[in-house]
Amino acid sequence: MPPADAVDRFVAAVPKVELHLHFVGSAAPATVLELARRSPELGVPTEVDALREFYEFRDFAHFLAVYAAVNSLVRTTEDILTLVDGLTGDLLAQNVRYAEVTVTPWPHVENGIPYPDVVEGLDEGRRRAALRGLELAWCFDIAAHLEPDLGAATARWAIERPPEGLVSLGLAGAEVGIDRRAFAAVFDQAIAAGLHSVPHAGEAEGGAPSVWAAVESLRAERIGHGIRSVDDPALVAHLADRQIPLEVCPVSNVRTRVVPDLASHPLPELIRHGVTVCINTDDPPMFATDLGHEYRSIAAAFDLGVDDLAELVANGVRVSFLAKAAKATLLAEIEACRLEAAATE
């Protein structure tokens, strides 16, 4: 097993990117409690211990229900700005330099925030983050349980009045009973307007067929999660051949009981078969994780050393939608950190 101290030093020092982070799911417990106390009638716990129990997920469907309840707490532009400021501080503490954050605008509008005010909060938060040394980009996400017409509304907002730094369109939420192909026209419109396609698929019960649908009908450039691709060797080969990356969130998959434990996670198998993967957190406070914890956890579970982790960190940079020059700078820093840490491994 690689020396833990060398791994720890590398994980702490290396600059990182985060490509799969949900906006509301990024809210620290203190922020959730503050919002819950403003609206106790919404049923989200208002005390620390109760919130911790609230975040004990029975299965993936239960996680989605809890996420929706927390999402309902976001009621004002000030709430949105509070979330951006909070996630900025948390990411900087992990030495994250760039993040693509998934925002689902429809519930915020449904909860009474006019869409222009949603954009105002995101724009101001992004400007504040840049002053602190973090570049934020946004992915507008469609909740999969919505009718395609409501998904089209999200795409229309993204095309006609995007926030600064919007780079992609996603599709998340439930997999069972959802025909991802029904959203093909919506994604075609977004892609034609210059947005990237980054739908979730293959996280849970939807399995490999949902990944095929995302690739073939939604023209996915990256797949959120996608770990059930391992159930279909032809799909794994397709992802490897076409270099379609997977945004893997190991601790999330354990906490939502998609996999029984980290040792059972298909991450090593995906890597072994040539699939490009990057490591992310998904909804870190809900899963009691952060990006550093993700890297340390997989290093311990799969006997990964500094070189292995450096490749995964670099993958995140390579498959991001960051500007080419900024990618080159980050990759050079990652290599320097790898060499320094490897010398003591």
N, C-alpha and C positions, 0 to 999 in steps of 0.2 A: 504493500500500500504506500502511495506517495506520502512524504512527510507533511503532516497537517499544517505545521508552521509555515512552510513555503507556500502552500495553497492559500492559507489565510492572508499572508502578506500580499500575494498576487491579487487576490479578490478585493482586498481593501484598496490597493493602489491603482488598479487598472481602470481607465476610463470606460464607461459602459453606455450602451443604448438600451432603451426599453421600447419594444414594439407592440406589446400586447398588454395594455393597461386600461381598464375601464374607468371612466371619469368618476362616477358615483362610487364604484367599488374601491377607489383609491382613498376614500375619506377615512382619516384616522378615527379611532373610537371616540376621542374627545370631541371631534367635530360632529360625529353622528349623534352623540349624546346631547350636544348643544342644540342641534336641529330638532331632535326628538322632543326636547323639553319645550320647544316653541310650539309644537303640534302634538301633544300627548294623545289626542284622539285618534291618531293614525296607527297606533298600536306598536310602534317601535319602542323597545325598552329605554327607560330614561336613567337607569343605573348601570354601573360598570359590570357587576357580576351577571345581571340579567342579560345584558348585551352579549357578554361572552357566551352564555348559554344559547342565545338567539342565533349565534354564529356556529353552532354545532349542527352540521348539515346531515340529514338522514340519507339523502340521495340527491341526484342532480335536479330533479323537479323541485325538491324542497329548497335547494339553493336559489333557484330562479324566483321562487315565491318570496324568499327573504330579500333578495336583491330588489325586487319590485317594491317591497315595503319601504326599504331605505330610499329608493329613488323617489318615492312619493313625498319625502321630506323636503325636497328641493323646490322652493316656492317663489324665490325672488332672484333678481340679478345679483344681489349681495350674497346670496347663498352660493351662486355659481362662482363668484369671485373668491369666496372663502375656500371653496374646493380647489380652485386653481392654485391659490397661494399655498394651501396645505400640501398638495401633491408636489409642488415645486420644492418646498423645503425637504420633504421626504426623499425625493429623487437626488437632490444635491448631496444629501447625507450619505447616499450610496455611490457617490462619484459618477452619477449619470449625467452625461453631457447633452443628450438628445433623446426625446421621447415622442412617440406617436400615440396619442391618447384617444381612446374610443369614446365618442360622445353620442348618446342617443337622444336627439333633440325632441322627438315627438312627445315623450312623457312630460318633458319640461313645459312644452306649450300646452299640453292637455291639463297640466297642473296650474295653469294661469299665467305663465311667463310669456309675454309676447315674443315671437321669434326674433325680432330685431334686438330685444333686450338680452336674449340668450347670446346672440352674436356679440353684443357689447361687452358682456361679462367675459366671454372667451378672449376677445381681443385685448381687453385691458389686462387680464391675467397673463396672457402671453407676453405682453410688453413688460410687465413686472418680472416675469421669469427671465427674460433676456437680460435685464439689468443685473440679475443675480448670477448669470452665467449658464443658464439652461435654455436650450432651444426646444420649443414645443411645436409639434405639428398635430393636426387633428384628423381623425377618421370619423366621418359621420356614419352612424350605424342605424340599420333598420332592425327593429325587433321582429323576429321571424313570425311571431303569432299574428302580426298585423296583416290585413288584406294587402295585396299588391298595390292597390290604389293609394293606400296610406304610405306604403313604401315609396311610391312615386312622388308623394309630397316631400318626403325627405330628400330624394334626389333633386327635386326642383329647387328646394332651398339651397342645396349644395351647389347647384349650377348657377342660380340667379343671384343669390345673396350669401356667398360663403364667408365664414370667418377667415381672418388672416391665418395662413399656414395650413389650410385644409388641403390634404393630399390624397384622400382615399374615401371609398364607400365600403361599408361592411354590412354583414347580416349575421345577427347573433340570436341567442335565446334557444327556445325549444327546437329539438330536431325531429322528434317523433310526430308523425302526422303533418309535417311541413314539407311541401313540395318546393324545393329551392329553385326548380326550373321555372316556377311561376313568376319569379323575380327577374328573369332574363332580360326583358325589355327595359326594366329600370336600370339594370347594370349596364346595358348597352348605351343608354343615354348618358350615364355618368362617365363611362369610358370615352365616349365621343367628345365629351367636354373636357377631357384631360385628367380625370381622376383615375386612380389606381383601384383595382378590385381586390379586396382582402376579406372575403367572407369567412365566418366560422364554419366548420364542418368536421365530422368525425371526432367530436369530443366525447359523445356519449352514445345513446341508443341508435342514433342515425347511422353510425358505423361507416364503413367504406363507401356504401352507395351515396351517402350525402357528400362525400369528398368528390366522387366522380361527378355529381351534379354541379358542384361548385366549380370544378375545373372545366367541364364541358359546356355548361349553360351560362355560368356567371363569369367565365374567362378569368378565373382567379390567378393573380400574380403571386400571392402568398395565401396560405391557409391558416386561419386561426385554429390552433390545436392540431387537428388532423391525425391524432395518435392512433385511431382505429383503422388507419390505412394499412396497418400491419396485417389485418385480417384478409387482405387481398394482395397476393404477390404481384399480380399484374399492375395494380395501382401503385404499389411501392416502386416498381420498375419505371412506371410512367413518371412519377414525381422525380425520381432520380435522373432520368433521361432528359426531362424537360426543365430540370433545375427549378422546380416549384418549391419554395421553402415552406417549412412548417414553423409556426410560432408556438413553441412548446412551453407549457406552464406546469412543471412537475408537481409542485406542492398543491396547486389547485386541483389537479386530477386526483390526488389522494384525498384531499379534504371534501371534495364533492362525491367521493366514493366511486368515481369512474374507474379507478384502479384500487386494489385492496391495500397496497402499500408501495413505497417507493421502489423496493427491490423488484416489484412486478411491472414496473413502468416499461413501456416498449422503446424508450429513448435509445438505449444501446443498439437494439435491433435496427431501428430506423437509420442510425448512423452507419452501422455495419453494411447496410445495403445501399449506401451512397446518397441517402436523402439529406438535403441541406436543412439543418435545424438551428434555431436560435432560442435562447432561454429568456423567459419572461415571467411576470408575477401574476397577471390577470387581475385579481382583486386583493392586493396584499394584506390590508388590515383584517379583512374578513377571514383570511387563511393563516393569519399569524406568521407572515413571511415578509421578506423583502428580497431585492435582487441578489444581495450578497449571500443571504441564506440559501437561495436557490442554487447558486454555484457551489457553495460549501456542501450542501446536501447531496447533490449528484456526484460530487467528487468522492464523498465518503461511501455512497451507495454503490458506485460503479468503478471504484479504484481509478479515478481520473487524476492525472497530474497537471502540472502547470501548462505544458504544451497542449494538452487536450482542452483545458478550459480556455486558453488563449484563442484556440481555433473557434470555439463556440462564441466567445465574445466578438471576435472578428467577423464571424458570420452575421451577427446582428447588424454590424456596421455595413457590411457588403449588401445585404438584402433590404436595407432601409431605403427610404426615399430622401435621404439627406443629400445635399449638393456634393458633387464629385470631389471638389477641393477639400471640403470638410471631412469627407470620408478618408481621403488620403492622409490628412493630418491625424485623425483618430487611429487609423491603422498603424501609422508609424509609432504613435505613443503606446499602443497595445504591444507591439513588437519589442519596444524598449523595456516595458514592464516584464514581458515574458523572459527576455534575456537576463534581466537582473534577478528575477525570482528563480529561474532555472539554475542559475549559478550556485544557489544555496540549497537546491532541492536534494 
